[in-house]
Amino acid sequence: METEKKYSEMTEYELRTEIGKLHEKGQKAEQLGILNEYAVYQRKMVMAQSFLIDPKTIIPGEIYKIEGDDGVFFQVDYLKGRFAWGYRLGGERADEALPIAMLKPVKSGK
């Protein structure tokens, strides 16, 4: 039996290959109407994508758009691993963690 590597142990090529496989599995699950399985593959894809992003590009104190959640912004307080901790603007100031791949710069030119 082949043991699975952690995303942190994978090369960029391996991560991109894994993302492609997860995307394909997610599409099949969606076509079959298995939405909970589709959501799991989507989350795994976002986590794998987070390992392709340099955490130094996410700056504490900055505000980012949340990919897939139009019109919602996220204020980053600090980073821990591949997660940005902070809160969504305009709602309760509840702390939450988002994978860094979900964050997109608000400022243009980045």
Biopython code that builds the backbone (N, CA, C, O; Angstrom):
import numpy as np
from Bio.PDB.StructureBuilder import StructureBuilder

atoms = [
    (1, "MET", "N", (0.839, -1.192, 0.000)),
    (1, "MET", "CA", (0.000, 0.000, 0.000)),
    (1, "MET", "C", (0.874, 1.243, 0.000)),
    (1, "MET", "O", (1.838, 1.338, 0.760)),
    (2, "GLU", "N", (0.539, 2.168, -0.837)),
    (2, "GLU", "CA", (1.302, 3.413, -0.959)),
    (2, "GLU", "C", (0.849, 4.393, 0.122)),
    (2, "GLU", "O", (-0.341, 4.665, 0.278)),
    (3, "THR", "N", (1.821, 4.914, 0.861)),
    (3, "THR", "CA", (1.460, 5.905, 1.878)),
    (3, "THR", "C", (1.379, 7.275, 1.220)),
    (3, "THR", "O", (2.208, 7.635, 0.384)),
    (4, "GLU", "N", (0.363, 8.026, 1.616)),
    (4, "GLU", "CA", (0.175, 9.351, 1.037)),
    (4, "GLU", "C", (1.107, 10.351, 1.688)),
    (4, "GLU", "O", (1.324, 10.332, 2.899)),
    (5, "LYS", "N", (1.655, 11.227, 0.855)),
    (5, "LYS", "CA", (2.494, 12.309, 1.360)),
    (5, "LYS", "C", (1.615, 13.433, 1.870)),
    (5, "LYS", "O", (0.498, 13.635, 1.396)),
    (6, "LYS", "N", (2.132, 14.153, 2.832)),
    (6, "LYS", "CA", (1.459, 15.360, 3.281)),
    (6, "LYS", "C", (1.700, 16.435, 2.228)),
    (6, "LYS", "O", (2.698, 16.392, 1.508)),
    (7, "TYR", "N", (0.797, 17.387, 2.141)),
    (7, "TYR", "CA", (0.978, 18.482, 1.175)),
    (7, "TYR", "C", (2.282, 19.220, 1.444)),
    (7, "TYR", "O", (2.939, 19.672, 0.506)),
    (8, "SER", "N", (2.661, 19.346, 2.694)),
    (8, "SER", "CA", (3.891, 20.065, 3.044)),
    (8, "SER", "C", (5.144, 19.340, 2.560)),
    (8, "SER", "O", (6.209, 19.949, 2.461)),
    (9, "GLU", "N", (5.029, 18.061, 2.261)),
    (9, "GLU", "CA", (6.170, 17.274, 1.788)),
    (9, "GLU", "C", (6.234, 17.185, 0.268)),
    (9, "GLU", "O", (7.215, 16.685, -0.282)),
    (10, "MET", "N", (5.206, 17.662, -0.409)),
    (10, "MET", "CA", (5.136, 17.534, -1.864)),
    (10, "MET", "C", (5.889, 18.651, -2.580)),
    (10, "MET", "O", (6.017, 19.766, -2.072)),
    (11, "THR", "N", (6.380, 18.325, -3.764)),
    (11, "THR", "CA", (6.998, 19.332, -4.627)),
    (11, "THR", "C", (5.877, 20.104, -5.325)),
    (11, "THR", "O", (4.709, 19.720, -5.264)),
    (12, "GLU", "N", (6.253, 21.187, -5.981)),
    (12, "GLU", "CA", (5.254, 21.977, -6.711)),
    (12, "GLU", "C", (4.565, 21.116, -7.765)),
    (12, "GLU", "O", (3.348, 21.195, -7.931)),
    (13, "TYR", "N", (5.333, 20.297, -8.476)),
    (13, "TYR", "CA", (4.766, 19.426, -9.507)),
    (13, "TYR", "C", (3.766, 18.444, -8.900)),
    (13, "TYR", "O", (2.682, 18.234, -9.444)),
    (14, "GLU", "N", (4.140, 17.843, -7.767)),
    (14, "GLU", "CA", (3.249, 16.893, -7.105)),
    (14, "GLU", "C", (1.967, 17.572, -6.625)),
    (14, "GLU", "O", (0.882, 17.001, -6.724)),
    (15, "LEU", "N", (2.097, 18.789, -6.106)),
    (15, "LEU", "CA", (0.913, 19.536, -5.666)),
    (15, "LEU", "C", (-0.011, 19.829, -6.830)),
    (15, "LEU", "O", (-1.224, 19.643, -6.727)),
    (16, "ARG", "N", (0.556, 20.288, -7.944)),
    (16, "ARG", "CA", (-0.272, 20.594, -9.114)),
    (16, "ARG", "C", (-0.957, 19.333, -9.663)),
    (16, "ARG", "O", (-2.104, 19.385, -10.107)),
    (17, "THR", "N", (-0.242, 18.207, -9.627)),
    (17, "THR", "CA", (-0.824, 16.938, -10.066)),
    (17, "THR", "C", (-1.975, 16.545, -9.141)),
    (17, "THR", "O", (-3.037, 16.134, -9.607)),
    (18, "GLU", "N", (-1.762, 16.672, -7.835)),
    (18, "GLU", "CA", (-2.797, 16.356, -6.842)),
    (18, "GLU", "C", (-4.022, 17.253, -7.026)),
    (18, "GLU", "O", (-5.156, 16.779, -6.949)),
    (19, "ILE", "N", (-3.798, 18.544, -7.268)),
    (19, "ILE", "CA", (-4.910, 19.473, -7.482)),
    (19, "ILE", "C", (-5.722, 19.044, -8.703)),
    (19, "ILE", "O", (-6.952, 19.089, -8.684)),
    (20, "GLY", "N", (-5.031, 18.629, -9.763)),
    (20, "GLY", "CA", (-5.721, 18.150, -10.970)),
    (20, "GLY", "C", (-6.568, 16.916, -10.690)),
    (20, "GLY", "O", (-7.702, 16.816, -11.158)),
    (21, "LYS", "N", (-6.017, 15.978, -9.925)),
    (21, "LYS", "CA", (-6.766, 14.764, -9.572)),
    (21, "LYS", "C", (-7.993, 15.102, -8.723)),
    (21, "LYS", "O", (-9.079, 14.567, -8.944)),
    (22, "LEU", "N", (-7.807, 15.990, -7.755)),
    (22, "LEU", "CA", (-8.922, 16.381, -6.888)),
    (22, "LEU", "C", (-10.010, 17.099, -7.684)),
    (22, "LEU", "O", (-11.201, 16.905, -7.442)),
    (23, "HIS", "N", (-9.590, 17.927, -8.631)),
    (23, "HIS", "CA", (-10.547, 18.646, -9.483)),
    (23, "HIS", "C", (-11.378, 17.647, -10.287)),
    (23, "HIS", "O", (-12.598, 17.776, -10.390)),
    (24, "GLU", "N", (-10.701, 16.656, -10.850)),
    (24, "GLU", "CA", (-11.379, 15.628, -11.643)),
    (24, "GLU", "C", (-12.363, 14.827, -10.790)),
    (24, "GLU", "O", (-13.494, 14.588, -11.211)),
    (25, "LYS", "N", (-11.940, 14.414, -9.598)),
    (25, "LYS", "CA", (-12.817, 13.667, -8.691)),
    (25, "LYS", "C", (-14.009, 14.531, -8.267)),
    (25, "LYS", "O", (-15.134, 14.044, -8.159)),
    (26, "GLY", "N", (-13.745, 15.809, -8.032)),
    (26, "GLY", "CA", (-14.823, 16.721, -7.652)),
    (26, "GLY", "C", (-15.861, 16.872, -8.747)),
    (26, "GLY", "O", (-17.062, 16.897, -8.481)),
    (27, "GLN", "N", (-15.387, 16.974, -9.984)),
    (27, "GLN", "CA", (-16.323, 17.088, -11.115)),
    (27, "GLN", "C", (-17.203, 15.849, -11.238)),
    (27, "GLN", "O", (-18.406, 15.945, -11.480)),
    (28, "LYS", "N", (-16.575, 14.672, -11.065)),
    (28, "LYS", "CA", (-17.351, 13.428, -11.145)),
    (28, "LYS", "C", (-18.404, 13.371, -10.043)),
    (28, "LYS", "O", (-19.550, 12.993, -10.288)),
    (29, "ALA", "N", (-18.012, 13.744, -8.837)),
    (29, "ALA", "CA", (-18.956, 13.736, -7.713)),
    (29, "ALA", "C", (-20.105, 14.702, -7.974)),
    (29, "ALA", "O", (-21.261, 14.397, -7.680)),
    (30, "GLU", "N", (-19.781, 15.871, -8.530)),
    (30, "GLU", "CA", (-20.818, 16.860, -8.831)),
    (30, "GLU", "C", (-21.777, 16.327, -9.889)),
    (30, "GLU", "O", (-22.992, 16.488, -9.771)),
    (31, "GLN", "N", (-21.230, 15.695, -10.921)),
    (31, "GLN", "CA", (-22.067, 15.140, -11.989)),
    (31, "GLN", "C", (-22.992, 14.041, -11.469)),
    (31, "GLN", "O", (-24.113, 13.876, -11.950)),
    (32, "LEU", "N", (-22.501, 13.294, -10.477)),
    (32, "LEU", "CA", (-23.308, 12.213, -9.896)),
    (32, "LEU", "C", (-24.264, 12.730, -8.823)),
    (32, "LEU", "O", (-25.075, 11.975, -8.287)),
    (33, "GLY", "N", (-24.160, 14.028, -8.516)),
    (33, "GLY", "CA", (-25.058, 14.620, -7.535)),
    (33, "GLY", "C", (-24.666, 14.347, -6.092)),
    (33, "GLY", "O", (-25.484, 14.503, -5.185)),
    (34, "ILE", "N", (-23.415, 13.939, -5.871)),
    (34, "ILE", "CA", (-22.944, 13.663, -4.512)),
    (34, "ILE", "C", (-22.273, 14.944, -4.009)),
    (34, "ILE", "O", (-21.048, 15.069, -4.040)),
    (35, "LEU", "N", (-23.082, 15.879, -3.554)),
    (35, "LEU", "CA", (-22.592, 17.221, -3.239)),
    (35, "LEU", "C", (-21.684, 17.277, -2.021)),
    (35, "LEU", "O", (-20.774, 18.105, -1.977)),
    (36, "ASN", "N", (-21.907, 16.417, -1.029)),
    (36, "ASN", "CA", (-21.022, 16.442, 0.134)),
    (36, "ASN", "C", (-19.617, 15.976, -0.247)),
    (36, "ASN", "O", (-18.628, 16.511, 0.254)),
    (37, "GLU", "N", (-19.527, 14.980, -1.133)),
    (37, "GLU", "CA", (-18.222, 14.511, -1.610)),
    (37, "GLU", "C", (-17.549, 15.592, -2.458)),
    (37, "GLU", "O", (-16.341, 15.807, -2.362)),
    (38, "TYR", "N", (-18.337, 16.261, -3.279)),
    (38, "TYR", "CA", (-17.828, 17.368, -4.092)),
    (38, "TYR", "C", (-17.217, 18.447, -3.190)),
    (38, "TYR", "O", (-16.133, 18.956, -3.476)),
    (39, "ALA", "N", (-17.912, 18.793, -2.104)),
    (39, "ALA", "CA", (-17.423, 19.825, -1.178)),
    (39, "ALA", "C", (-16.104, 19.401, -0.527)),
    (39, "ALA", "O", (-15.223, 20.235, -0.316)),
    (40, "VAL", "N", (-15.965, 18.129, -0.212)),
    (40, "VAL", "CA", (-14.716, 17.630, 0.390)),
    (40, "VAL", "C", (-13.558, 17.805, -0.597)),
    (40, "VAL", "O", (-12.478, 18.253, -0.211)),
    (41, "TYR", "N", (-13.774, 17.459, -1.845)),
    (41, "TYR", "CA", (-12.714, 17.618, -2.850)),
    (41, "TYR", "C", (-12.360, 19.083, -3.060)),
    (41, "TYR", "O", (-11.193, 19.425, -3.251)),
    (42, "GLN", "N", (-13.366, 19.942, -3.025)),
    (42, "GLN", "CA", (-13.106, 21.383, -3.167)),
    (42, "GLN", "C", (-12.213, 21.883, -2.025)),
    (42, "GLN", "O", (-11.267, 22.636, -2.255)),
    (43, "ARG", "N", (-12.520, 21.462, -0.805)),
    (43, "ARG", "CA", (-11.731, 21.892, 0.356)),
    (43, "ARG", "C", (-10.305, 21.365, 0.279)),
    (43, "ARG", "O", (-9.351, 22.071, 0.606)),
    (44, "LYS", "N", (-10.171, 20.119, -0.157)),
    (44, "LYS", "CA", (-8.829, 19.539, -0.295)),
    (44, "LYS", "C", (-8.033, 20.304, -1.354)),
    (44, "LYS", "O", (-6.834, 20.533, -1.195)),
    (45, "MET", "N", (-8.712, 20.695, -2.436)),
    (45, "MET", "CA", (-8.042, 21.464, -3.490)),
    (45, "MET", "C", (-7.532, 22.796, -2.956)),
    (45, "MET", "O", (-6.404, 23.194, -3.248)),
    (46, "VAL", "N", (-8.350, 23.480, -2.183)),
    (46, "VAL", "CA", (-7.964, 24.777, -1.617)),
    (46, "VAL", "C", (-6.756, 24.598, -0.688)),
    (46, "VAL", "O", (-5.843, 25.423, -0.687)),
    (47, "MET", "N", (-6.758, 23.531, 0.088)),
    (47, "MET", "CA", (-5.620, 23.289, 0.988)),
    (47, "MET", "C", (-4.347, 23.025, 0.183)),
    (47, "MET", "O", (-3.286, 23.560, 0.505)),
    (48, "ALA", "N", (-4.450, 22.204, -0.859)),
    (48, "ALA", "CA", (-3.277, 21.925, -1.693)),
    (48, "ALA", "C", (-2.785, 23.214, -2.363)),
    (48, "ALA", "O", (-1.579, 23.451, -2.444)),
    (49, "GLN", "N", (-3.711, 24.038, -2.840)),
    (49, "GLN", "CA", (-3.345, 25.306, -3.471)),
    (49, "GLN", "C", (-2.644, 26.232, -2.480)),
    (49, "GLN", "O", (-1.789, 27.029, -2.868)),
    (50, "SER", "N", (-3.006, 26.127, -1.202)),
    (50, "SER", "CA", (-2.383, 26.971, -0.174)),
    (50, "SER", "C", (-0.894, 26.681, -0.029)),
    (50, "SER", "O", (-0.129, 27.549, 0.391)),
    (51, "PHE", "N", (-0.485, 25.474, -0.372)),
    (51, "PHE", "CA", (0.933, 25.125, -0.286)),
    (51, "PHE", "C", (1.717, 25.601, -1.511)),
    (51, "PHE", "O", (2.940, 25.474, -1.550)),
    (52, "LEU", "N", (1.024, 26.142, -2.502)),
    (52, "LEU", "CA", (1.692, 26.742, -3.657)),
    (52, "LEU", "C", (1.884, 28.251, -3.467)),
    (52, "LEU", "O", (2.523, 28.909, -4.288)),
    (53, "ILE", "N", (1.329, 28.789, -2.385)),
    (53, "ILE", "CA", (1.393, 30.232, -2.115)),
    (53, "ILE", "C", (2.397, 30.496, -1.007)),
    (53, "ILE", "O", (2.409, 29.806, 0.013)),
    (54, "ASP", "N", (3.232, 31.489, -1.214)),
    (54, "ASP", "CA", (4.183, 31.894, -0.185)),
    (54, "ASP", "C", (3.415, 32.645, 0.902)),
    (54, "ASP", "O", (2.814, 33.682, 0.623)),
    (55, "PRO", "N", (3.425, 32.136, 2.138)),
    (55, "PRO", "CA", (2.680, 32.812, 3.211)),
    (55, "PRO", "C", (3.127, 34.258, 3.439)),
    (55, "PRO", "O", (2.370, 35.051, 4.001)),
    (56, "LYS", "N", (4.323, 34.609, 3.018)),
    (56, "LYS", "CA", (4.815, 35.977, 3.191)),
    (56, "LYS", "C", (4.040, 36.972, 2.341)),
    (56, "LYS", "O", (4.129, 38.180, 2.563)),
    (57, "THR", "N", (3.272, 36.470, 1.361)),
    (57, "THR", "CA", (2.472, 37.366, 0.522)),
    (57, "THR", "C", (1.180, 37.788, 1.219)),
    (57, "THR", "O", (0.508, 38.717, 0.771)),
    (58, "ILE", "N", (0.834, 37.116, 2.306)),
    (58, "ILE", "CA", (-0.350, 37.476, 3.095)),
    (58, "ILE", "C", (0.127, 38.301, 4.282)),
    (58, "ILE", "O", (0.874, 37.811, 5.130)),
    (59, "ILE", "N", (-0.304, 39.545, 4.337)),
    (59, "ILE", "CA", (0.224, 40.494, 5.315)),
    (59, "ILE", "C", (-0.798, 40.746, 6.426)),
    (59, "ILE", "O", (-1.911, 41.199, 6.158)),
    (60, "PRO", "N", (-0.414, 40.450, 7.679)),
    (60, "PRO", "CA", (-1.307, 40.747, 8.797)),
    (60, "PRO", "C", (-1.678, 42.240, 8.815)),
    (60, "PRO", "O", (-0.834, 43.103, 8.574)),
    (61, "GLY", "N", (-2.940, 42.520, 9.101)),
    (61, "GLY", "CA", (-3.433, 43.891, 9.097)),
    (61, "GLY", "C", (-4.082, 44.287, 7.787)),
    (61, "GLY", "O", (-4.829, 45.264, 7.737)),
    (62, "GLU", "N", (-3.809, 43.545, 6.725)),
    (62, "GLU", "CA", (-4.390, 43.842, 5.411)),
    (62, "GLU", "C", (-5.776, 43.209, 5.287)),
    (62, "GLU", "O", (-6.140, 42.297, 6.030)),
    (63, "ILE", "N", (-6.535, 43.728, 4.319)),
    (63, "ILE", "CA", (-7.874, 43.220, 4.038)),
    (63, "ILE", "C", (-7.826, 42.509, 2.681)),
    (63, "ILE", "O", (-7.213, 42.999, 1.732)),
    (64, "TYR", "N", (-8.480, 41.354, 2.607)),
    (64, "TYR", "CA", (-8.486, 40.537, 1.397)),
    (64, "TYR", "C", (-9.917, 40.168, 1.024)),
    (64, "TYR", "O", (-10.801, 40.109, 1.880)),
    (65, "LYS", "N", (-10.131, 39.920, -0.272)),
    (65, "LYS", "CA", (-11.397, 39.363, -0.745)),
    (65, "LYS", "C", (-11.356, 37.867, -0.450)),
    (65, "LYS", "O", (-10.290, 37.252, -0.450)),
    (66, "ILE", "N", (-12.521, 37.296, -0.202)),
    (66, "ILE", "CA", (-12.612, 35.853, -0.006)),
    (66, "ILE", "C", (-13.089, 35.239, -1.313)),
    (66, "ILE", "O", (-14.195, 35.528, -1.770)),
    (67, "GLU", "N", (-12.262, 34.395, -1.914)),
    (67, "GLU", "CA", (-12.629, 33.766, -3.179)),
    (67, "GLU", "C", (-13.835, 32.858, -2.955)),
    (67, "GLU", "O", (-13.865, 32.057, -2.021)),
    (68, "GLY", "N", (-14.821, 33.003, -3.829)),
    (68, "GLY", "CA", (-16.023, 32.191, -3.726)),
    (68, "GLY", "C", (-17.083, 32.786, -2.820)),
    (68, "GLY", "O", (-18.155, 32.207, -2.650)),
    (69, "ASP", "N", (-16.790, 33.938, -2.237)),
    (69, "ASP", "CA", (-17.754, 34.607, -1.358)),
    (69, "ASP", "C", (-17.766, 36.090, -1.751)),
    (69, "ASP", "O", (-17.218, 36.941, -1.051)),
    (70, "ASP", "N", (-18.401, 36.370, -2.880)),
    (70, "ASP", "CA", (-18.400, 37.718, -3.457)),
    (70, "ASP", "C", (-18.886, 38.778, -2.477)),
    (70, "ASP", "O", (-19.873, 38.590, -1.766)),
    (71, "GLY", "N", (-18.181, 39.875, -2.460)),
    (71, "GLY", "CA", (-18.580, 41.011, -1.647)),
    (71, "GLY", "C", (-18.217, 40.884, -0.172)),
    (71, "GLY", "O", (-18.566, 41.753, 0.627)),
    (72, "VAL", "N", (-17.523, 39.815, 0.195)),
    (72, "VAL", "CA", (-17.133, 39.613, 1.591)),
    (72, "VAL", "C", (-15.625, 39.812, 1.706)),
    (72, "VAL", "O", (-14.846, 39.300, 0.902)),
    (73, "PHE", "N", (-15.240, 40.569, 2.728)),
    (73, "PHE", "CA", (-13.827, 40.861, 2.928)),
    (73, "PHE", "C", (-13.356, 40.297, 4.260)),
    (73, "PHE", "O", (-14.140, 40.124, 5.193)),
    (74, "PHE", "N", (-12.064, 40.015, 4.330)),
    (74, "PHE", "CA", (-11.475, 39.363, 5.497)),
    (74, "PHE", "C", (-10.262, 40.145, 5.960)),
    (74, "PHE", "O", (-9.347, 40.407, 5.179)),
    (75, "GLN", "N", (-10.255, 40.516, 7.227)),
    (75, "GLN", "CA", (-9.118, 41.228, 7.825)),
    (75, "GLN", "C", (-8.219, 40.178, 8.481)),
    (75, "GLN", "O", (-8.657, 39.443, 9.367)),
    (76, "VAL", "N", (-6.965, 40.112, 8.041)),
    (76, "VAL", "CA", (-6.020, 39.140, 8.586)),
    (76, "VAL", "C", (-5.359, 39.712, 9.841)),
    (76, "VAL", "O", (-4.798, 40.807, 9.818)),
    (77, "ASP", "N", (-5.436, 38.953, 10.933)),
    (77, "ASP", "CA", (-4.756, 39.340, 12.170)),
    (77, "ASP", "C", (-3.368, 38.698, 12.248)),
    (77, "ASP", "O", (-2.385, 39.358, 12.586)),
    (78, "TYR", "N", (-3.305, 37.399, 11.931)),
    (78, "TYR", "CA", (-2.014, 36.711, 11.959)),
    (78, "TYR", "C", (-2.095, 35.430, 11.138)),
    (78, "TYR", "O", (-3.179, 34.972, 10.779)),
    (79, "LEU", "N", (-0.943, 34.869, 10.852)),
    (79, "LEU", "CA", (-0.845, 33.619, 10.097)),
    (79, "LEU", "C", (-0.357, 32.512, 11.013)),
    (79, "LEU", "O", (0.451, 32.735, 11.915)),
    (80, "LYS", "N", (-0.863, 31.317, 10.762)),
    (80, "LYS", "CA", (-0.366, 30.136, 11.463)),
    (80, "LYS", "C", (-0.371, 29.015, 10.441)),
    (80, "LYS", "O", (-1.426, 28.509, 10.060)),
    (81, "GLY", "N", (0.812, 28.636, 10.004)),
    (81, "GLY", "CA", (0.919, 27.633, 8.949)),
    (81, "GLY", "C", (0.371, 28.185, 7.651)),
    (81, "GLY", "O", (0.768, 29.263, 7.208)),
    (82, "ARG", "N", (-0.527, 27.457, 7.053)),
    (82, "ARG", "CA", (-1.135, 27.874, 5.777)),
    (82, "ARG", "C", (-2.520, 28.473, 5.974)),
    (82, "ARG", "O", (-3.323, 28.540, 5.043)),
    (83, "PHE", "N", (-2.787, 28.910, 7.214)),
    (83, "PHE", "CA", (-4.066, 29.533, 7.525)),
    (83, "PHE", "C", (-3.862, 30.977, 7.951)),
    (83, "PHE", "O", (-2.908, 31.316, 8.650)),
    (84, "ALA", "N", (-4.796, 31.823, 7.504)),
    (84, "ALA", "CA", (-4.830, 33.222, 7.941)),
    (84, "ALA", "C", (-5.950, 33.326, 8.963)),
    (84, "ALA", "O", (-7.092, 32.950, 8.698)),
    (85, "TRP", "N", (-5.606, 33.837, 10.122)),
    (85, "TRP", "CA", (-6.592, 34.030, 11.186)),
    (85, "TRP", "C", (-7.027, 35.484, 11.198)),
    (85, "TRP", "O", (-6.205, 36.391, 11.065)),
    (86, "GLY", "N", (-8.326, 35.698, 11.358)),
    (86, "GLY", "CA", (-8.850, 37.050, 11.391)),
    (86, "GLY", "C", (-10.357, 37.009, 11.468)),
    (86, "GLY", "O", (-10.932, 36.130, 12.109)),
    (87, "TYR", "N", (-11.001, 37.966, 10.811)),
    (87, "TYR", "CA", (-12.461, 38.039, 10.867)),
    (87, "TYR", "C", (-13.005, 38.671, 9.592)),
    (87, "TYR", "O", (-12.320, 39.418, 8.893)),
    (88, "ARG", "N", (-14.254, 38.343, 9.320)),
    (88, "ARG", "CA", (-14.953, 38.914, 8.166)),
    (88, "ARG", "C", (-15.450, 40.302, 8.538)),
    (88, "ARG", "O", (-15.925, 40.524, 9.651)),
    (89, "LEU", "N", (-15.338, 41.227, 7.605)),
    (89, "LEU", "CA", (-15.796, 42.592, 7.853)),
    (89, "LEU", "C", (-17.306, 42.677, 7.678)),
    (89, "LEU", "O", (-17.891, 41.982, 6.847)),
    (90, "GLY", "N", (-17.924, 43.539, 8.474)),
    (90, "GLY", "CA", (-19.342, 43.790, 8.333)),
    (90, "GLY", "C", (-20.247, 42.866, 9.125)),
    (90, "GLY", "O", (-21.467, 43.037, 9.126)),
    (91, "GLY", "N", (-19.668, 41.906, 9.788)),
    (91, "GLY", "CA", (-20.496, 40.994, 10.580)),
    (91, "GLY", "C", (-20.012, 40.970, 12.013)),
    (91, "GLY", "O", (-19.415, 41.927, 12.505)),
    (92, "GLU", "N", (-20.279, 39.861, 12.668)),
    (92, "GLU", "CA", (-19.744, 39.694, 14.010)),
    (92, "GLU", "C", (-18.227, 39.625, 13.895)),
    (92, "GLU", "O", (-17.687, 39.173, 12.886)),
    (93, "ARG", "N", (-17.573, 40.067, 14.912)),
    (93, "ARG", "CA", (-16.115, 40.041, 14.860)),
    (93, "ARG", "C", (-15.626, 38.708, 15.438)),
    (93, "ARG", "O", (-14.843, 38.675, 16.388)),
    (94, "ALA", "N", (-16.098, 37.627, 14.851)),
    (94, "ALA", "CA", (-15.741, 36.291, 15.312)),
    (94, "ALA", "C", (-14.462, 35.839, 14.603)),
    (94, "ALA", "O", (-14.367, 35.891, 13.377)),
    (95, "ASP", "N", (-13.492, 35.400, 15.386)),
    (95, "ASP", "CA", (-12.247, 34.901, 14.802)),
    (95, "ASP", "C", (-12.501, 33.624, 14.023)),
    (95, "ASP", "O", (-13.264, 32.760, 14.453)),
    (96, "GLU", "N", (-11.855, 33.517, 12.875)),
    (96, "GLU", "CA", (-11.902, 32.294, 12.094)),
    (96, "GLU", "C", (-10.617, 32.179, 11.296)),
    (96, "GLU", "O", (-9.883, 33.152, 11.126)),
    (97, "ALA", "N", (-10.361, 30.982, 10.815)),
    (97, "ALA", "CA", (-9.167, 30.734, 10.023)),
    (97, "ALA", "C", (-9.584, 30.318, 8.617)),
    (97, "ALA", "O", (-10.486, 29.500, 8.439)),
    (98, "LEU", "N", (-8.913, 30.894, 7.623)),
    (98, "LEU", "CA", (-9.167, 30.536, 6.236)),
    (98, "LEU", "C", (-7.849, 30.080, 5.596)),
    (98, "LEU", "O", (-6.799, 30.656, 5.881)),
    (99, "PRO", "N", (-7.889, 29.061, 4.743)),
    (99, "PRO", "CA", (-6.688, 28.693, 3.996)),
    (99, "PRO", "C", (-6.245, 29.890, 3.146)),
    (99, "PRO", "O", (-7.083, 30.586, 2.574)),
    (100, "ILE", "N", (-4.949, 30.126, 3.065)),
    (100, "ILE", "CA", (-4.465, 31.326, 2.382)),
    (100, "ILE", "C", (-4.814, 31.352, 0.895)),
    (100, "ILE", "O", (-4.825, 32.423, 0.289)),
    (101, "ALA", "N", (-5.097, 30.209, 0.300)),
    (101, "ALA", "CA", (-5.483, 30.184, -1.112)),
    (101, "ALA", "C", (-6.848, 30.825, -1.348)),
    (101, "ALA", "O", (-7.178, 31.174, -2.482)),
    (102, "MET", "N", (-7.637, 30.983, -0.299)),
    (102, "MET", "CA", (-8.960, 31.606, -0.438)),
    (102, "MET", "C", (-8.877, 33.124, -0.448)),
    (102, "MET", "O", (-9.865, 33.789, -0.762)),
    (103, "LEU", "N", (-7.729, 33.685, -0.113)),
    (103, "LEU", "CA", (-7.601, 35.138, 0.016)),
    (103, "LEU", "C", (-7.018, 35.745, -1.246)),
    (103, "LEU", "O", (-6.009, 35.276, -1.773)),
    (104, "LYS", "N", (-7.669, 36.794, -1.719)),
    (104, "LYS", "CA", (-7.216, 37.511, -2.913)),
    (104, "LYS", "C", (-7.041, 38.976, -2.542)),
    (104, "LYS", "O", (-7.883, 39.537, -1.841)),
    (105, "PRO", "N", (-5.966, 39.603, -2.997)),
    (105, "PRO", "CA", (-5.730, 41.022, -2.657)),
    (105, "PRO", "C", (-6.880, 41.918, -3.134)),
    (105, "PRO", "O", (-7.457, 41.700, -4.199)),
    (106, "VAL", "N", (-7.192, 42.919, -2.326)),
    (106, "VAL", "CA", (-8.216, 43.898, -2.686)),
    (106, "VAL", "C", (-7.603, 44.909, -3.645)),
    (106, "VAL", "O", (-8.232, 45.326, -4.617)),
    (107, "LYS", "N", (-6.371, 45.294, -3.357)),
    (107, "LYS", "CA", (-5.689, 46.306, -4.177)),
    (107, "LYS", "C", (-5.347, 45.732, -5.534)),
    (107, "LYS", "O", (-4.882, 44.597, -5.645)),
    (108, "SER", "N", (-5.583, 46.538, -6.582)),
    (108, "SER", "CA", (-5.240, 46.078, -7.922)),
    (108, "SER", "C", (-3.739, 46.191, -8.121)),
    (108, "SER", "O", (-3.059, 46.929, -7.408)),
    (109, "GLY", "N", (-3.232, 45.456, -9.090)),
    (109, "GLY", "CA", (-1.799, 45.494, -9.377)),
    (109, "GLY", "C", (-1.026, 44.421, -8.632)),
    (109, "GLY", "O", (0.198, 44.349, -8.745)),
    (110, "LYS", "N", (-1.727, 43.582, -7.868)),
    (110, "LYS", "CA", (-1.051, 42.480, -7.164)),
    (110, "LYS", "C", (-1.404, 41.170, -7.790)),
    (110, "LYS", "O", (-0.934, 40.125, -7.341)),
]
sb = StructureBuilder()
sb.init_structure("model")
sb.init_model(0)
sb.init_chain("A")
sb.init_seg("    ")
for serial, (resi, resn, name, xyz) in enumerate(atoms, 1):
    if name == "N":
        sb.init_residue(resn, " ", resi, " ")
    sb.init_atom(name, np.array(xyz, "f"), 0.0, 1.0, " ", f" {name:<3s}", serial, name[0])
structure = sb.get_structure()
